[in-house]
Amino acid sequence: MGAVPKTGGFPPLGAHGPFQPAPAALPTSLAGWMANPSPVPHPSASAGPIGLAAANNAAAMLKRPRTPPTNNPTMDYQTADSEHVLKRSRPFGITDEANNLPVNMLPVAFPNQSHGQSSYSSDDLPRSVVMTLSPGSAVKSMDFHPVQQIILLVGTNMGDVMIYELPSHEKIAIKNFKVWDLGACSVPLKASLASDYTATINRVMWSPDGTLFGVAYSKHIVHIYSYQGGDDIRNHLEIEAHVGSVNDLAFSYPNKQLCVVTCGEDRVIKVWDAVTGTKHYTFEGHEAPVYSVCPHHKENIQFIFSTATDGKIKAWLYDTVGSRVDYDAPGHSSTTMAYSADGTRLFSCGTNKEGDSYLVEWNESEGAVKRTYHGLAKRTVGVVQFDTTKNRFLAAGDEFTVKFWDMDNVNLLISTDADGGLPASPTIRFNKEGILLAASTNDNGIKILANSDGIRLLRTVESRTFDASRAASAAAVKPPPLGTFGSSSIVGTSIGERAAPVVAMVGLNSDSRSLVDVKPRIADESGEKSRIWKLTEINEPSQCRSLRLPDSLTATRVSRLIYTNSGLAVLALSSNAVHKLWKWQRNERNTTKATASTVPQLWQPASGILMTNDISDTNPEDAVPCFALSKNDSYVMSASGGKISLFNMMTFKTMTTFMPPPPAATYLAFHPQDNNIIAIGMEDSSIQIYNVRVDEVKTKLKGHQKRITGLAFSHVLNVLVSSGADSQLCVWNTDGWEKQASKFLQIPSGRAAAPLADTRVQFHLDQTLLLAVHETQIAIYEAPKLECLKQWVPREASGPITHATYSCDSQSIYVSFEDGSVGVLTASTLRLRCRILPTAYLPPNPSFVHPLVVAAHPSEPNQFALGLTDGGVHVLEPLESEGRWGTSPPIENGAGPSTTSGAAGSDQPQR
């Protein structure tokens, strides 16, 4: 194939733009660290009543004569009385700055050190699903009781905190979000509660002995409860800990006092007395919201690692000196840190704004990454969560599975999908012994996985629970036989009753109360709710959050619309070939994403130039506009009937133009592994595979009869799927570009499609299921064979479908219609669960304005944007009190009423 004539130098884009593979290395030696302090200012921390005592104790321990440096790079200094800890490392170079001495906290891991792990194998991992729990709302955080390891603490997005007893599958206690003392709240908190009396739980955690647990909420508050076993939960402390969201909490023992460490959206870390609620320390120095905290100790030296949403890692001693270190997390990601159970190895896992995730082990002495584990997805939805167990294994929730690694091997050991139903990035948690694992599901449930020891433990406790129940009712009706393990039945109890939790078992402390205590059961209301389902219809502005983006430029219809990969901006291409970019500013209220609650800026560079496509001799109103955004948001490639233009997103300058028509480009897609490879759909029905770096067409694909209207790559299947105005789908192998399959859409009987109706395609997050969008239908195909799994035909009263897209988590499909309405489908069933009428987001509509394109936010699954015929762009979100767009109709009852009274059509999926 001959090369396309060059029209100017083309800047190489790189695979996905520059990326930092490891944290930036600050000076590694103690002397270097002290001589080259971090350029980031670290204001001194403030200390409460125990602050000076703790600081003096630490200083007293550290005031020891130093020996000269040795030639051992892991051992720059020694203290005179610490030969027994001679080979200890200094995490990230932490020092006692007052005395210029190292704080030796962790032992060095020697190359041949086994950590006592040789007896473990992958069979020891909990991978068998033994039960499913139904909290009723999305699970945000979980923690197993440190002593009674069959007790699971759960926090949800609705602010509910609950305790499950696993052998009986029962929710034995629940606390809903409620401020205990509203009068003591600050004015900002009162105002927030007045507008929306709900809060999401960000973290739940047991104290080390399990007698207390903490709950961090998205609104200012931390609750500490006392727990005496069973359903005995008592209010202990209510602390207004931070301004805005409390992002994390953990328990620690500075100066032998039990404390709670919290961090928040206000960029501060605080330490509170867990008994009295007194604030002991405030640590300031982060320049972004603090995402997580990780307290740890070695001997009597206590310290805290903290991470922020800008990817910064800092470390603090319990004193007033301030942060000891300043390092970058891999990829500047939002990161959590955790030690192995024996405290000898430090790990972190995080996901950055581009969706790249990193699981690493740290070299504590140098503050550098020791090893990076392979196998995490490159376009993660949400932040990947991880956990450690047995001083041997790591686990992370990623790509709808739980993945496991051996700590000493960077390659993925094994993974499990837990029989399906996990979200893209499930929340996971091991119990203390690592024999049970809890994982959240995408239907607001929890799956409990177990190994052979975990199964044996649960069966033992289940049988003892049954024996206790039978003893309590020995004189009553004959009890039913023991239920099958793993079922949800309650064995040997009548409705409304439950046998007392049995915690007298091997390795667990015994509850002092009688085993025959019978306590009231908290009924699971999900079954009752499932019988009363109704389609959610939103027809008033007060029923959702919507925002029309400000626009001072000429208003012409919006032809293409996309969020940037960072989620901080929206890019539109109008029919007059002009691009418009709206940016949300980072501020105290909104630090991370686009939102309907904050007005963005219609952004232009200081030069005032516009990104305007070449239109040659064509009428842009008659052209088929198209664009594609690079993974790092640095470049946009775009066309409006003329040449293809490459724009710099920062300066709006045209970097180059190429491929003059005819034929004109009608669709553009970057190769997922290499931004220098572009698939270009053409007006003449061909697809050109273009190499940007050498400015050359490598091959031309032919298989359609009309212009190309959609392209989608799958990096899992190594295929490109194309769609055209001929209502045909084609699958092309990306290795040799041969056609593997093709299929025409099944046009519903009685429906006539326009001669050049667009057909769009988009891959599900699993990179196998394919969404096909046509004005007559929504369909789900399985690639690469293109088997049609489901088809949804809307009611005729809505008019033709104008566009549709998956939500970022692929759990929903947003569908726009010519009548101005938007439908929200549950992706797995293609059932309509919510209809948003134009009266909810548009003023009275004499000119019949309607959306032409819908774009999904890259990290907020319930946010989308609409591009309208009048040139307007609207961002829509559900009310904070609702949290999502309607509820899915229950599958078991065959319901899902998707039409309003008198409407034509069924709106129900068809096979």
Protein Blocks (a to p, Z undefined) as FASTA:
>chain_A
ZZdddfbdcddebjnopadfbdcdddfbfklmmmmccfbdcddddddfklmmmmmmmmmm
mmccdddddfbfklmbacfklmmmmmacdehhiacfknopacdfbdcddfklgklpmmpc
fklpcfbdfbdcdehpacfbdcddfklmmbccdddfkopacdddfklopafbdcddddfb
lmlpcfklmmmmmmoccdddfbdcddfkopaccdddfehpacddddeejjlccdfbdcdf
bgcjafbdcdddehhiacdddddfkopacdddfklopafbdcehiabdcfbdcdddehjb
ccdddddfkopacdddddfnbpfbdcddehiiacdddddfkopaccdddddfkopacddd
ddfknopafbdcehiafbdghjdddddehhlaccddeehiacdddfkbcbdfbdceelgh
iafbdcddddfkopaccdddfeopacddddfklmmmmmmmmmmmmmmmmmmmmmmccddd
dddehiabdehiaehiacdddfbdghiacdfbdfkbccdddddfklmmmmmccddddfbf
klpccdddddfbdcdddfbdcddfkopaccdddfkopacdddddddfklmkbccfkbccd
ddddfkopacdddekjacfklmccdddddfklmaccddehiacddddfklopafbdchia
ddddfbdcddfklmkbccdddfkopacdddfklopafbdcdfbfbdcfbdcddfklopac
dddfkopacdddfklopafbdcdddddehiacdfklccdddddfklmaccdddfkbccdd
ddfklpafbdcdddfklopafbdcddfkopaccdddfkopacdddfklopafbdcdfklm
pccdfkopacfbdcddfklmkbccdddfkopacdddddfklopgcjaddfklopaifbde
hiacjkiacZZ
